Amino acid sequence: MTQDELFKNLIAHTKEYGFIFPSSEIYDGLSAVYDYGQMGSELKNNIKKYWWEAMVRLHENIVGIDSAIFMHPKIWEASGHVGAFNDPLIDNKDSKKRYRADVLLEDYIAKLEEKIEKEVEKGRRKFGESFDEEQFRATNPNVQRNLAKLNSVKEKMVAALKSNDFTALRQLILDCDIVCPVSGTKNWTEIRQFNLMFSTQLGNTSDETGIIYLRPETAQGIFVNFLNVQKTGRMKLPFGIAQIGKAFRNEIVARQFIFRMREFEQMEMQFFVKPGTELEWFAKWKQIRLEWHKALGMGDEKYRYHDHDKLAHYANAATDIEFDFPFGFKELEGIHSRTNFDLGRHQEFSGKKLQYFDPELNESYVPYVIETSIGLDRTVLAVLSGAYKEEQLENGESRVVLKFHPALAPVKVAVLPLIKKDGLPELAQKVMDNLKYDFNCQYDEKDSIGKRYRRQDAIGTPLCVTVDHQSLEDNAVTLRDRDTMQQERVSIDALPEIVDKKVNIKYLLKKLS
């Protein structure tokens, strides 16, 4: 099965089992907008909880806020979004499809990387244990040729983007023989900029004075509240402010399911530090955030750092944590050293001082900022991608299972009476009532026990509790593990403690300490 086929199966699975639905589907949907179903909203909330508690509860110098979506329009002038929040877009005249020029080139570079890796894999199979990968990469002519081409394209792309030279950027697309995925032609238009912010009216007037924007990021709500939080919380540098919230971008090239949407959620933390210490903190937060991802147990090889070739106007260092999605390595989280750009600009545009008084130096200054910004929807997609398995079993049957980390699983325990009579449903309901105050549980008595196990596998439930006739005699139940499918007999009285050790998020958080 190809990765593309696997991704299509995953998308179908998320709809069939109540994770993610196309928005407004009965009206033929709305492009790049999705709704989270009963399972998806639970998964999303569990990821939020994991992020929030790892940020705010485990760090005594980080606090959380919840700022408004509507903000004064001058904020977006100060931040640079009004003048510079643009994407370079190019159209194919034959298919009438629109693309981001930089994404077309990044996809081309990714294909060159794939060619290199395939060549290395051929060498590994050919030479076996004597294979020297470093020497092979340095000497193989096919690897060297593709590497030279890759470096040349990347260098030209970065130079064109930095100088906003769209003529050079378009020529590079032509030189690379990049074709439209739909039409297969190179009949490209000129490249032009497109601002990504949604605008709306405040109040009941329609003139320009009433125009405000839906926020394209949550970070600015943190910056404009810097002094409010610092003074009311008596915070001392270094300290952080965290926030989870909705953001909106009028993405023209929205694709790859929930990876790139027009309405999405961000989990951001801005960490304020003394000027001159920012790069040290930047390195620390890179490590902290990667450890947060790896603790989910989806495989360390699924993650990698990607340093930015082109820095944003506010940054002096930037790195992405990329995840290996079914469509390749893509950005999951960004860690940026934003310098003092944001606070400095808001100080300039508002006329209000946004400075920190340092009692040790006996002076005031504008702090520098390290930002960690992660897309919640992308994290949902990463977790779903990492958990989704199509397995062939020893008995010849197959199953689809979502192997979530138990702390993230939407349903923690399924309670299943073996049959719907003989007092088994009544005892199963008592077990359910005993567990449901601590864990999200699901009761199911329809169909055979095997079919019920498969339904729970499909939504990622870590544990299934089966109540049978023997349970009426020995006050014990059969506990089935999702991943191993092994079963053991346990006391009903011991169930809360057993389940807690398996699914409680505190044990996941302790991995980070």
N, C-alpha and C positions, 0 to 999 in steps of 0.2 A: 504494500500500500504506500502510495506517495504521501509526502507531507501535505500536499494540497487536498488530497482525498481525506486524510485524517482530520484536517481543519474543517472541512465541510461536515464530516460526521460529528465533530465536536459541536459545531453550531446547531445542527439538527437536534443533538442530544440536549443542549441547554434549553431549547424550546419545548421539547417533548416532556421534560421533567421539571418544568416550572422555574427555571433559572432566569432566562432572558427572553423577552418577547420583542418583536418589532413594534415600535410605538404607533398607535392609531391604526392598527393592522386592519380593522374592519372597514376603514376608509382608504385602504391600499397603502397605508404606512406613510412615514415621513423619513426622508433620507437621512441617514447618520444620526438617528435618534432612537433610543431603545428604552424599554421599561424592564425593571427587575421584578420577576415573579416571586412567589412565596419562598422558594429555595434560594434564589439569587439574592433577595433582600437580606435573608439570614446570613448568607456567606459574606455579603458586603459589610454588614454590621459587625461580624466577627473580625474581619480584617481591620475595620476602623478601630475596634477595641484593642486589637493587638498593637496597632501603630500608636494610638493615643496613650495607652498605658506604658508602652516602651519609651515613649518620649517624655510624658508628663509625670508619670508615677515613679519611673526609675531614675529620673534626673531631678534633683531637688532644686536646680536653678533654671528649670523650664516650666512655664505656665501656659495655659491654654486660653484662647478667646474665641468669640464667634462674631465676626464683623458683618455688616450689612452688604448685600449684593449691590444695591444702589449707592453710589458714592458721588461726591461733588465732581463735576466734569474736569475741573482744573487739576485734579489728582492725576488724570490720564495724560494731561499735557506735561505735567512735571515728570511723570515716569517715562515719558518718551513714546507711549503707545499711540497717541494721536498722530505723531509725525513719523514714527518708525516701525509700527507693528504691522509689517507687510510681508507677504509671501511673493516670490517671483513666479508668476504663472505663465504657462505656455499652452496653446491649444493645438490640437491636430485638426487640420481643415477637413479631412476626409471623415473621421469618426465623430467630429464635433465634441470630443472629450477634452477636458481640461486637466492639466497636471502641474505639480510643482516642479520647476526646472531642477532644483537641487535634489529632489527625491529621485527623479529619473536618473541623474548621474550617480547618486548613492546606490541605487539598485544595480547600475552597471558595474560599479566598483565591487559590490557584493558578489556579482557573478564571476568577476576576476578572482576574488578570494576563494570562491568555490572551486574554480579550475585549479588553483594552486593546491588546495587541500586534497582534491581528487588525485592529483599527480603525486603528492606525498604519500597518499594511501596506497597507490599502485606500487610505489617504491618499497613501502613497508611490507606489502604482500610478497614482493619479488625477493627481497633480501632477508626477510625473516628476522631472527634474533641479532644478526650482524648489522642491521639497519642503523645508520647514523643519520638521524633526521636533520641535525644542524648542518652537517656536511652536504647532505642531499639538497637542502634548500639553497645552499650557497653555490652549488655547482651544476645542478640540473638545468639545462638550457630552457626547457619549457617553463619551469618555475621562474627562472630569472627573467624570461621574456615577459611573462604576465605580471611579474612584480614591477618591472620597469614601467610597463604600461599603466599599471594601477597607480604608482607613485606620480607619474606624469599627469594623469587625469585629476588626481586628488589635488596636486599642487596648482594646476590651472583653475580648478573649480574654486578653491579657497581664495586665490588671487582675484578672480572675477567677482565672487560674493563680497569680499572685503571692499572692493572699489565700486560695487554696484554697476559693474560693466556687463550689462545684459546682452550686448552684442557679442562679446567674447563668450558668455555663458551659452548663448544659443549656438554659436559656431562650434563649441566643444561638443554639444549634443549631436550636431551633424557629423563632426569628425569621428565620433565614437559609433556612428551608424546606429544610433538609438532609434527604434521604431515605436510607434504607438501600439500598445498591447492589443487594442481592439481592431484597428484598421491594418496594422502591419506596415504602414507607410511612414515616411520621414517628411511629410508635408506639414511642417510646423509654422505657426505664426511667430511674430516677434514676442519677446517676453515683456510682461508689464507687471507692475506692483498692484497688490490688492490688499486693502486694510481689512483686518479680521474681526474688528469689534462690531457687535450689534449695538445699534442706537435705538433709543425710544424717547417718548415725550414724558416730561414730568409735569403734572397738572393738566389743565384742560386747554392750554394754548398750543398752537402749532408752529410758532415762530422758532427761530434758532435758539433763543434764550432758554427755551424749555428742554433742549436736547441733553439727555444724559446717556450713559452707556451701561450695558450689562457688563459686569467686571470680567475681563479676559483672564484674570489670575487672582488668587486670594492674597498674595503677598502684600499688596499695597494697603489692605486693611490692617495688617500688622504694623507697617511702617508709620501710618498716620496715628496709630494708637501707642506708639513707642513710649512717649512721656507719660501717658495715662497709666500704662501698666507699670512702668519703672517707678513712678512716684507712689502709686497706691499700694504696690507690692513691696516697696522699699528694696528693689532689686539692685544688686551690685554686679558690675561686669566681672566675668562674662556671664551672660544669662540669655535665655531663649524664650521666644513666644511661638506657640504652636497653634495651628488652626486646620480644621477640616471644613470644606465648603464647596459649593457649586461655582463653576466658572463657565463662561460661554465664549465660543469662538466661531465665527462664520466660515468654517472650513469649507473651501471649495472642493478640495481633494480629500474627502472623508471616505475612509475605506478600512478594510480588514476588521470588519465586525465592530466590537466596542473599543478597538485600539485607538481610533481617531474619531471623535464624535463632536457634535456642535454644542451639546450640553453635557458636562462631565463634572466629576468631583476631584479635588486636589487635597492632598495631605501635606501641608507645608510647615516648616519650622525655620524661623529666622533667628540666628544666634549672634548676638551683639558682643563684639570683642574690642579690645584696645588696639588702636592702629599699630601696625608693625608685628602683631602676633597672628594676623589673619591666615597666613599660609600654613602655620603650624596647626591651627585649628581646622583648616581645610583638610589637611592630611588625616587628622583624627576622625573627622566626621565621615570621610570616605570609608574608613575602616569600620566605624560603628554601624553605618548604614548597610554595608555589604554583609556584615555579620547578622543583621536583622533579617535579611532576605534568606541567607543560607540556613538559618535556624529552622526554616519551614521544611527542610529535609527533601527538597526536590532535586538535589544533586548540585554540588559546587560547580560542576562543569557547565551548568546552565547559565552561569553569570560571568560577566567580564566587565572591566572598565573600558571606557572609550573617552580619551582626552579630546577636547574640542580643538579643531584646527582653527576655526574662526570664533573668537570670543565675542560675546555680546558687548554692547557699548558700556555696560555697567561693571564688567567683570575683569579681574586680573588672573583668574584661574577657573577652570570649569571641567568637570568630568561627568560622564553619564555612567550609570550602572545599567548595562544592557542584559536582557533576558533572551534566551534562545526560544522564541515563539515558533509555532509551526511554519511561519513564513520567514524565519531567520532571526538573527540577533537584532533587536531593536531597543530603543531607549525605554527604560522602565522608571528610572529616577535620575534626577539631576542634582549634583552637588556643585554649588557655585560660590566663589568668593566675590561678592558684589561690591567690595570696597565700601566707601561711604556715599556712593552715588545717590541712593534712594533718599536717605535722610537729608543729605545735602540739597537735593533738588526740592524736596518738600519744604525745607527751611527757606529756600530762595523764593519759591512760588507763593507760599503762605505768609511770609513775613514773620513767622514765629520761630523762635529758637528751638531746635531739636538736638540739644546737646546733653552730654552726661558730665556731671561734676565728679571728678576723680579725687577722692579725699587723700589718696596717697601722693599724688602729684600736685594737689591743691590747684588744679586747673580744669577748665571745661573743654570738651572736644566732641566732635561728631563721631560716634563709634563706627567701626567697620562691621560688616555683616557676612556671615557664612550661611548660605541657604541650602536646605535639603528640601526638594520638591518632588513628590511622587504622585503619579496619577492613580487614583483609587480604582477607576474602571480598568486601567491597564493591569493593575495588580490582580483584580478579579480574573481577567483573561489569562494572566500568567499562572495563577493558582489552578484555574480550570485546565489549562494546557498541560501543566505538570502532573495533574492528578488523573487525567483521562487515560484509561487503559482498556484495550480490547484483548482479552486473555482467552487462550485455548486451555481447557482444563484436561486433567489426566483421564477423565471418564469420557472424553470425546465431545463434551458440551463446551459452550463458550459463554463468556459473560462480559458485559461492559461495567466497569467499576471506576468510581472516582475516589482515588486514594489521597484524599485531603489529609493534611495534618489534623489529628482529632480535635485540636483546639479551634480549628476553623470550620469544621464540618457543620452544615446547617442543622441537621438533626443528630443528636449525640447517641440516642438509644431508641431502638424500636422494640416495643413490647408486643409479643405475638402469642396468643393462645393457640395451641396445636389444632384444636377444633372448636366449633362454636356451640358447645353443649357440655353437659356433665360438670358444670361449675367452673370450667376453665376460664371463660370470659370474665366471670366475677373476680377470680383470684388475679387474673392478669390486670384488671382495672385497679385493684388494690396496689399492685406493683407499680402501675403507671402513676397513681396518685401519690405514692411515696417518693417517686423520682422527679415528678414534673416541676416541683418548686425549685429544684437546683439545676435541672438540665432540660433542654428542649427535647421532648420525647414525641414519638409517634406511635399510635396504637393502630394495629392492622389485623383484621381477622378474616379477610376475603382471600380466596384461592388457596392453593396448596402451600405448604410451608416453604417449599423450594422456590416457587414463584415470588413469594413474599421476600425471601432472602435476596433474590435478584433485583427486586424493586429497590430494596434498601442499598444494595451495592451501587445501583445506578445513580442514587442521590448522595452517596458517600457516607452513609451512616456507619460509624466505627464499630458499634456493638449492637447485637440483636439478642433479646432475652426471650426465650421460648418457654411458655408455661405448659406443662403436660400433666398427664394423670398422676405421675409419680410426685409432682409438685404438691399435690393435695396431701400426700402422706409424709414427705420428708422436708417440706418447706424450702425446697431448693428448685433452681431453674437451670436450663441449659443456656450458657453464654457463648455466643458465636463471634469470633473476630473477623472483621471485614477483609483484612489483608491476607491472613493465613487461611481463613475459613475453618480454622480449628475450633472445636467445641469443648467446653468443660462444664462440669457441674459445680454450681456455687450456691451458697446459702442466700435466700432472699434478704436476710438481715444484713449480709455483707455487701449487697449490691451498691448502695450509695458510695461507699468508700472505694470499691473497685472501679466504678465508673469515674469517680472524681480523679483518681490517679491517672486515668487514661485520657481524660478530655479537658481537665481544668487548665485554663490559659496560664495560670501562675507557673506551671512547670515549663511551659514554653518560654515565659519571661525570664525564668531563672537561668536558662541557657545563655542569656545575654549579660548576666551580672558579672 
